[in-house]
Amino acid sequence: MRSFIGFQFRDTLYNKLFTTLSLSLFLSFFLSIILLYSNTAYFGLLEICKPKSGETIVISGAAGAVGSHVGQIAKILGLNVIGICGSDEKCKWLTEEMGFDFAINYKTVPVSARLREVAPQGVDCYFDNVRINNCAFYI
């Protein structure tokens, strides 16, 4: 169903407020949103960073839609993945659910010092999702 309150699978308001849509239209809309983030992650990582197995990648905004996709693709490719995010809960989600090797909460830990600990050989790729003005300082 489509209405002024968004997409719904069942109506709870008067039928006059709704226009029935086919499920295929709903799925194509949903997939276009997913593919937007997936394509940004996939092509940004593979075409810009051009990673090789064993390299280390740092992802800012790692708990977001694009960042979490980048991290998962990077893990599939055999990279060491370090995510930067803004809460301990997100750090836990990245490492326990998404499979990141490390996650850094930039609000509680100095990022540059923590990066030196978890990536002593350096960083091969920095995937910037938040346009941090001093990202070069971190790396």
N, C-alpha and C positions, 0 to 999 in steps of 0.2 A: 504494500500500500504506500501511496505517496500523499503527503499532506503538508500543511504549513509547519508541522512539527517534525518533519523529516521522514525517513523511511521506517516503516513498521511492518511486522509480519502479521499482526492481527490488529483489528481496530478496537479502540476503547471509547471512541467518540461517535457522534452521529455519522452515519454513512454518507451524508451529503458533503461532508468535509473532505472526503477521500476520492482519489482517482486510482483505480486498480492498474497496476503496471505488471508487465510480464516478469517472471523471475529472471529471465535471461537479461533483461535490461538492468535489473538490480545487480546481478552478478557482474555484468560488464562495467557498471559504475564502480562497484566495490573493487574489482580487479584493476581498474585504471588508477585508483588511489594507491593500491598496493604497489603496482608496477612503477609508479612515479618514484617512490622511495627506493624500490629495488633497483631500478635502472640507474638512479643517481649513485647508489652504493656500488653496484657492479661495474659500471663504466668508469666511475671516478677512481675506483681502486685499480682496476686492470689496465685502463688506458692512460691514466695519469701517473700513478705510483709504479706500475709495472713490477709488482713484487715477485720475489723468488723465494722458494721454500727455505726456511731457516732464518729469514730476515726478521727484524723487529719493526712493528708498526705501532704508533701511538695515535689514538683516536680521541679527539675532543668531542664533547656532546655524545659520548659513547652509549648512553642509555636512551637516546632518542631513536626515532624511526630509522633514519639513515645510518647513524653510528652503530646501532645494534646489527643491522644488516652487514655493514662493512666488516665488523668483527667476526661474524659467523662465516662470511666468505673467506676472510683472511685465515681463519682456523682451518677451513677445508683445504686451503692452499698450503698449509704447513707453516704459517708464520707464527711468531711469538706476538701475542696481542696484548696491548696495554691500553686500558680505557681511562679517560678522565671524565668525571661526572661530579655532581654537586651534593650527594648525600651518601651516608654509609649504607642505607637501604639499597640504593641503586648500585653501589659497589658490590654488595652481596649478590644482587640479582645478576650482575654482569659475570661474576666469577662462578657462581653456583649454577645458574640457569643457562647462560649464554656461552659458557666455556672459555671466557677470556682468561688469560694467564694471570693478569694483575689488573686491579682497578684502583684509581687514585681519587680520593675525595679532595678536590682543590680547595674546599672551604676549611678543611681541618689539617691538611698536610702540605708543606712546601713542595710543590710539584717538581721543581728541578732537583731537589735533594732526593726525593723518592725515585725519580727516574734514574738517577745515578746508581741507586741501590738495585733496582729491578732490571736495568738495562746497562750493565757496566761496559759492554762493548759498543754502546751507542744506539742510535735510532736510525733506521734506514728509510722510513716513510712516516710523515706526519699527515694524517687525514683531518683537516680542519672543518668542523661543522659549526663553529660558533664565532669565527673570526676574532680570535684572541689577538689583541694588538701586540702582545709580547710573547708570541708563540716561539719565536727564535730564542728567547731567553730560556724557555723550558728545555729546548733541545740543544 
